[in-house]
Amino acid sequence: MSEPKITQADIDAVSDNPELTEEQIRSAVPFAEAFPHLAKTMRVRGAQKAPKKVSTTIRLSPEVVDFFKKGGPGWQSRIDDALRDLVAKH
């Protein structure tokens, strides 16, 4: 089956995000300046100086995820700690 053709009229019909005008672009300010109260609450993580971990995807049982998430923020690090303990014992 071929993919349906999307026309510009289709895009225009559902678009509620018009292109910015030159004036809007000229008057744009950084997020932290436009929304300082929100910017203060955001945690921004910089680049790692020397990567210590490998990004991967893993499927875990809901019980395992729920257990670690109940401990609050840092649950992924706690999973990593538990797995490193297991590796060290074997």
C-alpha positions in Angstrom: 0.0 0.0 0.0 1.4 3.4 -0.9 1.6 6.2 1.6 -1.1 8.9 1.4 0.0 12.1 -0.2 -0.1 15.1 2.2 -0.7 18.4 0.4 0.1 21.9 1.5 -3.7 22.4 1.9 -3.7 19.5 4.4 -0.9 21.0 6.4 -2.5 24.5 6.3 -5.8 23.0 7.5 -4.2 21.6 10.7 -1.5 24.1 11.3 -1.9 26.4 14.3 1.8 27.4 14.4 2.4 30.0 11.7 5.8 31.0 10.6 7.5 33.8 12.6 7.6 37.2 11.1 10.9 39.1 10.8 9.7 41.4 13.6 9.1 38.5 15.9 12.5 37.0 15.1 14.2 40.4 15.8 12.4 40.8 19.1 13.1 37.2 20.4 14.9 36.9 23.7 16.5 33.9 25.4 14.2 31.6 27.4 15.8 32.5 30.7 15.1 36.2 30.0 11.5 35.7 28.9 10.6 33.3 31.7 13.1 33.8 34.5 10.9 32.1 37.1 10.7 28.9 35.1 14.3 29.0 34.1 15.3 29.0 37.8 13.4 25.8 38.4 14.9 23.9 35.4 17.9 21.6 35.9 20.2 21.8 32.9 22.8 19.2 32.5 25.9 20.1 30.7 28.1 17.9 28.6 30.0 15.2 30.4 33.7 15.9 30.7 34.5 12.2 30.4 31.5 9.9 29.8 31.3 7.4 32.6 28.1 5.6 31.5 26.8 4.1 28.3 23.4 5.1 27.0 21.2 2.1 26.3 17.6 0.8 26.2 16.5 -1.9 28.5 13.1 -3.5 29.3 12.4 -4.0 33.0 9.4 -5.5 34.7 6.9 -3.0 36.0 7.5 -4.3 39.6 11.2 -3.4 39.3 10.6 0.1 37.9 7.9 0.8 40.5 10.2 -0.3 43.3 13.0 2.0 42.3 10.7 4.9 41.3 9.1 4.8 44.8 12.4 6.1 46.1 11.9 9.3 44.2 14.4 11.1 41.8 17.6 9.2 41.1 15.8 5.9 40.5 17.8 5.1 37.3 21.1 5.7 39.3 19.8 3.3 42.0 19.1 0.7 39.4 22.7 1.2 38.1 24.1 0.9 41.6 22.1 -2.4 42.2 23.4 -3.9 39.0 27.0 -2.8 39.7 26.7 -4.5 43.1 25.5 -7.7 41.4 28.3 -7.6 38.9 30.9 -7.0 41.7 29.6 -10.1 43.6 29.9 -12.3 40.5 
